[in-house]
């Protein structure tokens, strides 16, 4: 075969590849436009199917004589179900046209327009860069995921949050501003391996969890592998007692001396145990309303489920200690008050008698007592604070939730004065 024939053959193959690529591109664009056109119809169909499923569940509960549970019917304009234009634009840039075509579409669409038309025209999202709520970096609009509270996370920070939630149950389920972030709403921004691992992670959703008693295993045992009080580990085939969390046994649980020592120490120090996961917890600051890492809420004074007892909401000694702790980090509020200008001054060379020394005491302690009383009153009023208002505080501080040390700044709740890092205020509290 001559060089000329070989060149023609290679050019023919290249043209066929380009033709196939263009055909696939047209098909992808057609599918994307069809999804955009039929998005509202698909949303309504899914909503109707969910309503029918809920009606069927309620009918079965009534037939079985069980009081139906409260069920929220999906609205027609909910965030989770809406195929909004911005998400479709992100999908188009990511999987169909690419950023260059999106920028070209924007350039082709520029034309002279009146001020009224410009004010009413929707802004093309592909022309806007966004700031990640976690790292504050500026990224392209199609590289950020918008969560239910309307904050936006870049791919890296969103992936980091989901990974952390699988190892730290205080972050599970992933959430921002106390609103859960469902895997379905951000699936396109996460790697398939992470989505698969997260969907299998049912450990944190299980109450009173059981782990393998062998220290070199400690694997989580699914409820499907628990029969009676025996839990069989699929990793090492050993059996664990679901009551004492030790090796399975017959009859009553044997005396666990180490556990009893821990419980004795807890009783001596006034610590409490969570009624759900049986962790031992210590109240560092705040009221008696405790929220365990497993999500259970209980009274720190008696250990009962929250609002099922008549205990006081505050311990007076802890309340006073917390008020002084808050004031100690604000020395500017305790600046000494200058003495009155018309106050009599001792004569030169004259030493006042002891009774005269007490005539004009330093008002600093009196001012502190007033501020302590005001702080205690504020803590009582905001003992169940929802942490909706924050302020930025400069300087080195330690987060009061995760105890991470921050060198530059921290966030402080304006109501209850809790200091927390950005992750805790957005994803943990």
C-alpha positions as CSV (number, residue, x, y, z in Angstrom):
1,X,0.0,0.0,0.0
2,X,1.4,3.4,-1.0
3,X,1.8,6.2,1.4
4,X,-0.9,8.2,-0.4
5,X,-3.4,5.3,0.1
6,X,-2.5,4.9,3.8
7,X,-2.9,8.7,4.3
8,X,-6.4,8.6,2.7
9,X,-7.4,5.6,4.9
10,X,-6.2,7.3,8.1
11,X,-8.1,10.5,7.1
12,X,-11.2,8.4,6.4
13,X,-11.0,6.8,9.8
14,X,-10.6,10.1,11.5
15,X,-13.6,11.6,9.7
16,X,-15.7,8.6,10.7
17,X,-14.6,9.1,14.3
18,X,-15.5,12.8,14.1
19,X,-18.9,12.0,12.5
20,X,-19.6,9.4,15.3
21,X,-18.6,11.9,17.9
22,X,-20.9,14.6,16.5
23,X,-23.8,12.1,16.3
24,X,-23.3,11.2,19.9
25,X,-23.1,14.8,20.8
26,X,-26.4,15.5,19.1
27,X,-28.1,12.6,20.8
28,X,-26.8,13.8,24.2
29,X,-28.1,17.3,23.6
30,X,-31.4,15.9,22.5
31,X,-31.7,13.9,25.7
32,X,-30.7,16.9,27.8
33,X,-33.3,19.1,26.1
34,X,-36.0,16.4,26.5
35,X,-35.2,16.2,30.3
36,X,-35.4,19.9,30.5
37,X,-38.7,20.0,28.6
38,X,-40.3,17.1,30.5
39,X,-38.8,17.9,33.9
40,X,-42.1,19.4,35.3
41,X,-44.1,16.5,34.0
42,X,-41.7,14.0,35.6
43,X,-41.8,15.9,38.9
44,X,-45.6,15.8,39.0
45,X,-45.6,12.1,38.1
46,X,-43.1,11.3,40.9
47,X,-45.1,13.4,43.4
48,X,-48.4,11.5,42.5
49,X,-46.7,8.2,42.9
50,X,-45.4,9.2,46.4
51,X,-48.8,10.3,47.5
52,X,-50.3,7.1,46.3
53,X,-47.7,5.1,48.2
54,X,-48.4,7.1,51.4
55,X,-52.2,6.6,51.0
56,X,-51.6,2.9,50.6
57,X,-49.5,2.7,53.8
58,X,-52.2,4.7,55.8
59,X,-54.9,2.3,54.5
60,X,-52.9,-0.7,55.6
61,X,-52.4,0.8,59.1
62,X,-56.1,1.5,59.4
63,X,-56.9,-2.1,58.3
64,X,-54.5,-3.5,60.9
65,X,-56.0,-1.3,63.6
66,X,-52.9,0.8,64.0
67,X,-53.1,4.6,64.4
68,X,-51.6,6.1,61.2
69,X,-48.4,8.0,61.7
70,X,-48.1,11.6,60.5
71,X,-46.9,11.7,56.9
72,X,-45.8,14.8,55.1
73,X,-47.2,14.9,51.5
74,X,-44.7,16.2,49.0
75,X,-45.4,19.7,47.7
76,X,-45.3,20.6,44.0
77,X,-42.4,23.0,44.4
78,X,-40.1,21.3,46.8
79,X,-36.3,21.7,46.4
80,X,-35.6,18.0,46.3
81,X,-38.1,17.4,43.4
82,X,-37.6,20.5,41.3
83,X,-35.6,20.2,38.1
84,X,-34.5,23.9,38.4
85,X,-32.7,25.6,35.5
86,X,-29.5,26.0,37.4
87,X,-29.1,22.2,38.1
88,X,-29.9,21.5,34.4
89,X,-27.4,24.1,33.4
90,X,-24.8,22.4,35.6
91,X,-25.6,19.0,34.0
92,X,-25.4,20.4,30.5
93,X,-21.9,21.9,31.2
94,X,-20.6,18.8,32.9
95,X,-22.0,16.1,30.6
96,X,-23.1,17.7,27.3
97,X,-21.5,20.9,26.0
98,X,-18.6,21.7,28.3
99,X,-17.6,25.1,29.7
100,X,-16.3,26.4,26.4
101,X,-19.7,26.0,24.6
102,X,-21.5,27.5,27.6
103,X,-19.3,30.6,27.4
104,X,-19.8,30.7,23.7
105,X,-23.6,30.5,24.2
106,X,-23.3,33.4,26.6
107,X,-21.3,35.5,24.2
108,X,-23.7,34.7,21.3
109,X,-26.6,35.8,23.4
110,X,-25.2,39.2,24.2
111,X,-27.1,42.0,22.3
112,X,-28.3,45.5,22.9
113,X,-31.3,45.6,25.2
114,X,-33.3,48.1,27.2
115,X,-32.8,48.6,30.9
116,X,-36.3,47.1,31.6
117,X,-35.4,44.0,29.5
118,X,-32.0,43.7,31.3
119,X,-33.6,44.0,34.7
120,X,-36.1,41.2,33.9
121,X,-33.7,38.9,32.2
122,X,-32.5,35.9,34.3
123,X,-28.8,35.9,34.9
124,X,-27.0,33.1,33.1
125,X,-25.6,30.9,35.9
126,X,-22.7,29.7,33.8
127,X,-21.3,33.3,33.9
128,X,-21.1,33.3,37.7
129,X,-18.4,32.0,40.0
130,X,-19.4,30.9,43.5
131,X,-17.7,30.8,46.9
132,X,-17.7,27.5,48.8
133,X,-19.2,27.8,52.3
134,X,-16.6,25.7,53.9
135,X,-13.2,26.7,52.3
136,X,-14.4,30.1,50.9
137,X,-12.5,29.4,47.6
138,X,-14.0,30.7,44.4
139,X,-14.9,28.0,42.0
140,X,-17.0,27.6,38.8
141,X,-20.7,27.5,39.3
142,X,-21.0,23.9,38.0
143,X,-18.5,22.7,40.6
144,X,-20.6,23.6,43.6
145,X,-23.6,21.8,45.1
146,X,-26.4,23.8,46.6
147,X,-27.7,22.2,49.8
148,X,-31.3,22.6,51.2
149,X,-30.4,25.7,53.4
150,X,-29.1,27.4,50.1
151,X,-25.4,27.3,51.1
152,X,-23.0,26.0,48.5
153,X,-20.1,23.5,48.8
154,X,-17.4,22.7,46.4
155,X,-16.8,19.1,45.4
156,X,-13.8,18.6,47.7
157,X,-15.5,20.1,50.8
158,X,-18.7,18.2,50.1
159,X,-16.8,14.9,49.7
160,X,-14.9,15.7,52.9
161,X,-18.1,16.2,54.8
162,X,-19.7,12.9,53.6
163,X,-16.5,11.0,54.5
164,X,-16.3,12.6,57.9
165,X,-20.0,11.7,58.6
166,X,-19.2,8.0,58.1
167,X,-16.6,8.0,60.9
168,X,-18.0,10.7,63.2
169,X,-21.6,10.1,64.1
170,X,-22.0,13.6,65.5
171,X,-21.8,14.7,61.8
172,X,-24.3,12.0,60.7
173,X,-26.5,12.5,58.7
174,X,-24.6,15.2,56.7
175,X,-26.3,18.5,57.3
176,X,-25.9,22.2,57.1
177,X,-27.8,24.7,59.2
178,X,-29.6,21.6,60.8
179,X,-31.1,20.6,57.5
180,X,-30.1,17.1,56.2
181,X,-28.2,16.8,52.9
182,X,-29.6,13.8,51.1
183,X,-27.3,11.7,48.9
184,X,-29.8,12.0,46.1
185,X,-29.6,15.8,45.9
186,X,-25.8,15.9,45.6
187,X,-25.1,12.6,43.9
188,X,-23.7,14.1,40.7
189,X,-21.0,16.0,42.8
190,X,-19.7,12.8,44.6
191,X,-17.6,9.9,43.4
192,X,-19.4,6.7,42.7
193,X,-17.3,4.8,45.2
194,X,-18.2,7.3,48.0
195,X,-21.9,7.2,47.1
196,X,-21.8,3.4,47.3
197,X,-20.0,3.3,50.6
198,X,-22.3,6.0,52.1
199,X,-25.4,4.1,51.1
200,X,-24.1,1.0,52.9
201,X,-23.3,3.0,56.0
202,X,-26.3,2.2,58.2
203,X,-24.3,1.9,61.4
204,X,-25.1,5.4,62.7
205,X,-28.8,5.0,62.0
206,X,-29.1,1.9,64.3
207,X,-30.1,2.6,68.0
208,X,-28.3,0.7,70.8
209,X,-25.6,-0.5,68.4
210,X,-23.7,-3.7,69.0
211,X,-20.0,-4.1,68.0
212,X,-17.9,-7.3,68.0
213,X,-16.5,-7.8,71.5
214,X,-13.1,-8.8,70.1
215,X,-10.8,-5.8,70.4
216,X,-8.9,-6.8,67.2
217,X,-12.2,-6.8,65.2
218,X,-14.8,-4.4,66.7
219,X,-16.9,-4.6,63.6
220,X,-20.4,-3.2,63.6
221,X,-23.1,-6.0,63.7
222,X,-26.2,-5.3,61.7
223,X,-29.5,-5.9,63.3
224,X,-30.3,-8.6,60.7
225,X,-27.5,-10.7,62.4
226,X,-29.0,-10.4,65.9
227,X,-31.2,-13.1,67.2
228,X,-32.4,-12.7,70.8
229,X,-29.5,-11.3,72.8
230,X,-26.8,-12.8,70.6
231,X,-25.2,-10.9,67.7
232,X,-23.1,-12.7,65.2
233,X,-20.2,-10.9,63.6
234,X,-19.8,-11.5,59.9
235,X,-16.1,-10.5,60.0
236,X,-14.9,-13.1,62.5
237,X,-18.0,-15.2,63.2
238,X,-17.8,-14.5,67.0
239,X,-21.0,-13.9,69.0
240,X,-21.5,-10.8,71.2
241,X,-24.1,-10.2,73.9
242,X,-26.3,-7.2,73.0
243,X,-26.9,-6.3,76.6
244,X,-23.4,-6.2,78.1
245,X,-21.6,-6.0,74.8
246,X,-19.2,-8.7,75.9
247,X,-18.8,-12.3,74.6
248,X,-22.2,-14.1,74.3
249,X,-23.1,-16.2,77.3
250,X,-26.0,-18.1,78.9
251,X,-28.0,-16.6,81.7
252,X,-27.3,-13.3,83.4
253,X,-24.3,-11.2,82.3
254,X,-21.1,-11.9,84.3
255,X,-19.7,-9.1,86.4
256,X,-17.5,-6.8,84.3
257,X,-15.1,-5.4,86.8
258,X,-13.6,-2.9,84.4
259,X,-17.0,-1.6,83.5
260,X,-18.0,-1.3,87.1
261,X,-14.9,0.7,87.8
262,X,-15.8,3.1,85.0
263,X,-19.4,3.4,86.3
264,X,-18.1,4.0,89.9
265,X,-15.9,6.8,88.6
266,X,-18.8,8.2,86.7
267,X,-21.0,8.2,89.8
268,X,-18.3,9.9,91.8
269,X,-17.9,12.7,89.3
270,X,-21.6,13.0,88.6
271,X,-21.4,11.8,85.0
272,X,-24.4,10.4,83.2
273,X,-25.0,7.5,80.7
274,X,-27.0,7.9,77.5
275,X,-30.2,5.8,77.6
276,X,-29.8,4.9,73.9
277,X,-26.1,3.9,73.3
278,X,-25.0,3.7,77.0
279,X,-22.1,6.0,76.5
280,X,-20.8,7.8,79.6
281,X,-20.9,11.6,79.0
282,X,-19.8,14.6,81.0
283,X,-21.5,18.0,81.0
284,X,-18.9,20.6,80.4
285,X,-21.1,23.6,80.0
286,X,-24.7,24.5,79.4
287,X,-28.0,23.3,80.8
288,X,-29.1,19.7,81.7
289,X,-30.4,19.2,78.2
290,X,-27.9,16.7,76.7
291,X,-27.6,15.6,73.1
292,X,-25.5,12.5,72.8
293,X,-23.2,11.8,69.8
294,X,-25.8,9.1,68.8
295,X,-28.5,11.8,68.6
296,X,-30.4,10.8,71.7
297,X,-31.6,13.7,74.0
298,X,-31.8,13.2,77.7
299,X,-31.7,15.0,81.1
300,X,-28.2,15.1,82.6
301,X,-29.5,15.1,86.1
302,X,-31.5,11.9,86.0
303,X,-30.6,10.3,82.6
304,X,-34.2,10.0,81.5
305,X,-35.4,11.0,78.0
306,X,-35.6,14.8,77.6
307,X,-38.8,16.4,78.8
308,X,-40.0,13.2,80.5
309,X,-38.8,14.3,84.0
310,X,-39.3,17.2,86.4
311,X,-35.6,18.0,87.0
312,X,-34.3,21.5,87.0
313,X,-33.0,22.7,83.6
314,X,-29.9,24.2,85.2
315,X,-27.3,23.4,87.9
316,X,-26.6,26.6,89.7
317,X,-22.9,25.9,90.2
318,X,-22.4,25.1,86.5
319,X,-24.4,28.1,85.5
320,X,-22.3,30.4,87.6
321,X,-19.1,28.8,86.3
322,X,-20.3,29.2,82.7
323,X,-21.1,32.9,83.3
324,X,-17.6,33.6,84.7
325,X,-16.0,31.6,81.8
326,X,-17.8,33.9,79.3
327,X,-16.7,37.0,81.2
328,X,-13.1,35.9,81.5
329,X,-12.7,35.9,77.7
330,X,-14.0,39.5,77.5
331,X,-11.7,41.5,79.8
332,X,-12.7,44.7,78.1
333,X,-16.1,44.5,79.7
334,X,-14.4,44.6,83.2
335,X,-12.3,47.7,82.7
336,X,-12.0,49.6,86.0
337,X,-14.3,52.5,86.5
338,X,-12.5,55.8,87.2
339,X,-13.2,57.4,90.6
340,X,-15.5,60.5,90.6
341,X,-13.7,63.8,90.0
342,X,-15.2,65.4,93.2
343,X,-14.1,62.5,95.4
344,X,-12.0,63.7,98.4
345,X,-8.3,62.9,98.1
346,X,-6.0,62.2,101.1
347,X,-3.6,64.9,102.1
348,X,0.1,64.6,101.1
349,X,2.1,62.7,103.7
350,X,-1.1,61.6,105.5
351,X,-1.9,57.9,105.8
352,X,-5.6,57.4,106.0
353,X,-6.9,55.3,108.9
354,X,-8.0,51.7,108.2
355,X,-11.7,52.7,108.3
356,X,-11.1,55.4,105.6
357,X,-9.6,52.8,103.2
358,X,-13.1,51.2,102.8
359,X,-14.9,54.4,102.0
360,X,-14.2,54.2,98.2
361,X,-13.8,50.5,97.3
362,X,-12.7,49.4,93.8
363,X,-16.0,49.1,91.8
364,X,-14.5,46.3,89.6
365,X,-16.0,43.5,91.6
366,X,-19.4,45.1,91.9
367,X,-19.4,45.6,88.1
368,X,-18.4,42.0,87.6
369,X,-21.3,40.8,89.8
370,X,-23.7,42.8,87.7
371,X,-22.3,41.4,84.5
372,X,-22.4,37.8,85.9
373,X,-26.1,38.3,86.8
374,X,-26.9,39.6,83.3
375,X,-25.0,36.7,81.7
376,X,-26.8,34.1,83.9
377,X,-30.1,35.7,82.9
378,X,-29.1,35.5,79.2
379,X,-28.1,31.9,79.5
380,X,-31.4,31.0,81.1
381,X,-33.3,32.7,78.4
382,X,-31.4,30.9,75.6
383,X,-30.8,27.5,77.2
384,X,-32.4,25.9,74.1
385,X,-30.7,28.1,71.6
386,X,-31.0,27.2,67.9
387,X,-27.7,29.0,67.1
388,X,-29.2,31.0,64.3
389,X,-27.1,34.2,64.8
390,X,-23.4,34.2,64.8
391,X,-20.6,36.7,65.0
392,X,-17.0,36.6,64.0
393,X,-14.4,36.8,66.8
394,X,-10.7,37.5,65.9
395,X,-7.8,35.8,67.7
396,X,-6.8,32.3,68.8
397,X,-9.7,30.2,70.3
398,X,-10.7,26.6,70.9
399,X,-14.0,25.2,69.6
400,X,-16.3,24.3,72.5
401,X,-17.8,21.4,70.5
402,X,-14.9,19.5,68.9
403,X,-12.1,21.2,70.9
404,X,-10.2,22.0,67.7
405,X,-7.8,25.0,68.2
406,X,-8.1,27.8,65.7
407,X,-5.3,30.3,65.5
408,X,-7.0,33.2,63.6
409,X,-10.7,33.4,64.5
410,X,-13.8,31.6,65.7
411,X,-17.5,32.0,65.5
412,X,-19.6,32.9,68.6
413,X,-23.4,32.5,68.9
414,X,-24.8,35.9,69.7
415,X,-27.5,34.4,72.0
416,X,-26.0,31.6,74.1
417,X,-22.3,32.7,73.6
418,X,-21.2,29.3,72.4
419,X,-17.9,29.4,70.4
420,X,-17.6,27.0,67.5
421,X,-15.6,26.4,64.4
422,X,-17.2,26.7,61.0
423,X,-17.7,23.0,60.6
424,X,-19.4,22.6,63.9
425,X,-21.7,25.6,63.5
426,X,-22.8,24.5,60.0
427,X,-22.7,20.7,60.1
428,X,-22.7,19.5,63.8
429,X,-24.9,21.8,65.8
